[in-house]
Protein backbone atom coordinates (compact mmCIF):
# COMPACT_ATOMS: atom_id res chain seq x y z
CA UNK A 1 0.00 0.00 0.00
CA UNK A 2 1.30 3.45 -0.92
CA UNK A 3 1.08 6.26 1.63
CA UNK A 4 0.93 9.61 -0.06
CA UNK A 5 3.09 12.14 1.78
CA UNK A 6 2.40 15.85 2.14
CA UNK A 7 5.17 16.42 -0.42
CA UNK A 8 3.39 14.12 -2.90
CA UNK A 9 0.04 15.79 -2.25
CA UNK A 10 1.58 19.23 -2.72
CA UNK A 11 3.12 18.15 -6.02
CA UNK A 12 -0.18 16.73 -7.21
CA UNK A 13 -2.00 19.90 -6.26
CA UNK A 14 0.56 22.15 -7.95
CA UNK A 15 0.49 20.05 -11.10
CA UNK A 16 -3.30 20.24 -11.24
CA UNK A 17 -3.46 24.03 -10.89
CA UNK A 18 -0.37 24.97 -12.86
CA UNK A 19 -2.06 24.58 -16.24
CA UNK A 20 -4.62 27.21 -15.32
CA UNK A 21 -3.09 29.43 -12.66
CA UNK A 22 -5.50 32.02 -11.40
CA UNK A 23 -5.46 32.73 -7.69
CA UNK A 24 -4.63 30.39 -4.81
CA UNK A 25 -6.60 30.69 -1.59
CA UNK A 26 -4.87 31.79 1.60
CA UNK A 27 -5.33 28.26 2.96
CA UNK A 28 -3.53 26.70 -0.01
CA UNK A 29 -0.75 29.27 0.21
CA UNK A 30 -0.23 28.49 3.90
CA UNK A 31 -0.17 24.75 3.25
CA UNK A 32 2.43 25.15 0.49
CA UNK A 33 4.56 27.53 2.57
CA UNK A 34 4.50 25.07 5.48
CA UNK A 35 5.37 22.11 3.25
CA UNK A 36 8.47 23.93 2.01
CA UNK A 37 9.59 25.35 5.39
CA UNK A 38 8.73 28.89 4.24
CA UNK A 39 11.60 28.66 1.77
CA UNK A 40 10.99 30.23 -1.65
CA UNK A 41 14.15 28.56 -2.98
CA UNK A 42 12.99 25.05 -1.97
CA UNK A 43 9.56 25.68 -3.45
CA UNK A 44 10.91 27.00 -6.76
CA UNK A 45 13.46 24.18 -7.04
CA UNK A 46 10.66 21.66 -6.48
CA UNK A 47 8.49 23.20 -9.18
CA UNK A 48 11.30 23.30 -11.74
CA UNK A 49 12.70 19.84 -11.05
CA UNK A 50 9.59 17.81 -10.23
CA UNK A 51 6.79 19.30 -12.29
CA UNK A 52 7.97 18.71 -15.84
CA UNK A 53 4.93 20.27 -17.53
CA UNK A 54 5.30 23.62 -15.75
CA UNK A 55 7.14 26.32 -17.67
CA UNK A 56 9.51 28.73 -15.96
CA UNK A 57 6.94 31.47 -16.50
CA UNK A 58 4.27 29.40 -14.72
CA UNK A 59 6.75 28.58 -11.96
CA UNK A 60 7.42 32.29 -11.51
CA UNK A 61 3.67 32.95 -11.27
CA UNK A 62 3.29 30.28 -8.60
CA UNK A 63 6.29 31.59 -6.70
CA UNK A 64 4.89 35.12 -6.80
CA UNK A 65 1.55 33.93 -5.42
CA UNK A 66 2.96 31.78 -2.63
CA UNK A 67 5.91 34.01 -1.72
CA UNK A 68 4.93 37.54 -2.82
CA UNK A 69 7.81 38.98 -0.80
CA UNK A 70 10.20 37.58 -3.44
CA UNK A 71 8.82 39.69 -6.31
CA UNK A 72 11.66 41.68 -7.83
CA UNK A 73 14.39 39.89 -5.86
CA UNK A 74 16.34 38.41 -8.78
Residue frames relative to the residue before (quaternion, step in Angstrom):
aa qw qx qy qz dx dy dz
X 1.0000 0.0000 0.0000 0.0000 0.00 0.00 0.00
X 0.3145 -0.7601 0.5476 0.1528 3.56 -0.94 0.92
X 0.1853 -0.7612 0.6128 0.1036 3.57 -0.85 1.00
X 0.3039 -0.7638 0.5466 0.1596 3.52 -0.61 1.15
X 0.2991 -0.7702 0.5397 0.1615 3.58 -0.70 1.08
X 0.6745 -0.4611 0.3705 0.4418 3.55 -1.29 0.19
X 0.6179 0.5482 -0.3374 0.4515 3.58 1.05 -0.77
X 0.6553 0.5005 -0.3040 0.4772 3.59 0.98 -0.86
X 0.6644 0.5043 -0.3066 0.4585 3.57 0.93 -0.91
X 0.6330 0.5244 -0.3298 0.4643 3.57 1.01 -0.80
X 0.6537 0.5142 -0.3107 0.4602 3.58 0.93 -0.87
X 0.6474 0.5130 -0.3127 0.4689 3.56 0.98 -0.85
X 0.6561 0.5074 -0.3110 0.4640 3.56 0.94 -0.87
X 0.6752 0.4948 -0.3028 0.4556 3.58 0.85 -0.95
X 0.6406 0.5197 -0.3294 0.4594 3.58 0.97 -0.78
X 0.6796 0.5040 -0.3008 0.4401 3.57 0.97 -0.82
X 0.7462 0.3897 -0.2371 0.4850 3.61 1.01 -0.67
X 0.5478 0.6662 -0.3968 0.3140 3.58 1.13 -0.47
X 0.6220 0.5566 -0.3532 0.4225 3.59 1.07 -0.62
X 0.7932 0.1301 -0.0589 0.5919 3.56 1.12 -0.61
X 0.0001 0.8363 -0.5467 0.0413 3.55 0.53 1.20
X 0.0019 0.7681 -0.6402 0.0142 3.52 -0.81 1.03
X 0.7240 -0.3421 0.2764 0.5313 3.56 -0.02 -1.27
X 0.3179 -0.7362 0.5691 0.1819 3.56 -0.85 1.00
X 0.4849 -0.6430 0.4994 0.3195 3.57 -1.12 0.63
X 0.6519 -0.5031 0.3891 0.4130 3.56 -1.25 0.35
X 0.6166 0.5525 -0.3435 0.4433 3.59 1.04 -0.77
X 0.6778 0.4841 -0.2942 0.4687 3.58 0.85 -0.96
X 0.6310 0.5296 -0.3328 0.4589 3.58 0.98 -0.81
X 0.6721 0.4934 -0.3034 0.4613 3.59 0.90 -0.85
X 0.6269 0.5255 -0.3340 0.4682 3.59 1.03 -0.75
X 0.6731 0.4855 -0.2987 0.4712 3.59 0.87 -0.91
X 0.6421 0.5202 -0.3301 0.4563 3.61 0.89 -0.88
X 0.6623 0.5026 -0.3031 0.4657 3.59 0.94 -0.89
X 0.6599 0.5281 -0.3111 0.4346 3.59 0.91 -0.89
X 0.7659 0.3158 -0.1745 0.5322 3.58 1.13 -0.61
X 0.5338 -0.6805 0.3823 0.3253 3.58 1.16 0.71
X 0.5787 -0.6108 0.3587 0.4042 3.59 1.09 0.73
X 0.4873 0.6550 -0.4270 0.3887 3.55 1.13 0.72
X 0.3488 -0.7486 0.5240 0.2082 3.61 -0.44 1.17
X 0.6381 0.5435 -0.3321 0.4327 3.59 1.00 -0.78
X 0.6528 0.4989 -0.3152 0.4749 3.62 0.94 -0.83
X 0.6534 0.5218 -0.3074 0.4542 3.55 0.96 -0.91
X 0.6823 0.4852 -0.2885 0.4646 3.59 0.82 -0.97
X 0.6392 0.5241 -0.3213 0.4620 3.59 0.96 -0.88
X 0.6334 0.5279 -0.3258 0.4626 3.58 1.01 -0.81
X 0.6575 0.5153 -0.3175 0.4487 3.58 0.85 -0.96
X 0.7143 0.4738 -0.2620 0.4434 3.57 0.78 -1.05
X 0.7612 0.4037 -0.2175 0.4586 3.59 0.90 -0.87
X 0.7814 0.3763 -0.1822 0.4633 3.59 1.02 -0.72
X 0.7302 0.3584 -0.2201 0.5385 3.58 1.12 -0.51
X 0.2255 -0.8535 0.4591 0.0995 3.52 0.27 1.35
X 0.6962 0.4884 -0.2808 0.4449 3.61 1.06 -0.65
X 0.5890 0.5765 -0.3652 0.4328 3.60 1.27 -0.12
X 0.3501 -0.7335 0.5438 0.2088 3.56 -0.80 1.01
X 0.6446 -0.5029 0.3866 0.4268 3.58 -1.23 0.25
X 0.6049 0.5511 -0.3506 0.4556 3.58 1.06 -0.68
X 0.6723 0.4790 -0.2903 0.4840 3.59 0.91 -0.92
X 0.6212 0.5346 -0.3357 0.4644 3.58 1.05 -0.75
X 0.6423 0.5149 -0.3162 0.4715 3.57 1.01 -0.81
X 0.6358 0.5242 -0.3283 0.4617 3.60 1.00 -0.77
X 0.6543 0.5005 -0.3075 0.4762 3.57 0.96 -0.86
X 0.6458 0.5206 -0.3190 0.4584 3.56 0.92 -0.91
X 0.6635 0.5143 -0.3016 0.4520 3.58 0.92 -0.88
X 0.6672 0.4921 -0.3065 0.4677 3.59 1.07 -0.68
X 0.7307 0.4325 -0.2402 0.4706 3.57 0.90 -0.92
X 0.7873 0.1376 -0.0545 0.5985 3.57 1.06 -0.80
X 0.0836 -0.8484 0.5208 0.0448 3.61 0.47 1.15
X 0.5758 0.6013 -0.3792 0.4038 3.59 1.17 -0.42
X 0.6419 0.5324 -0.3288 0.4431 3.61 1.24 -0.25
X 0.4304 0.7032 -0.4721 0.3120 3.62 1.22 -0.13
X 0.8393 0.1650 -0.1551 0.4943 3.53 -0.85 1.06
X 0.5786 0.5910 -0.3740 0.4196 3.60 1.24 0.28
X 0.2030 0.8135 -0.5219 0.1568 3.61 0.85 0.87
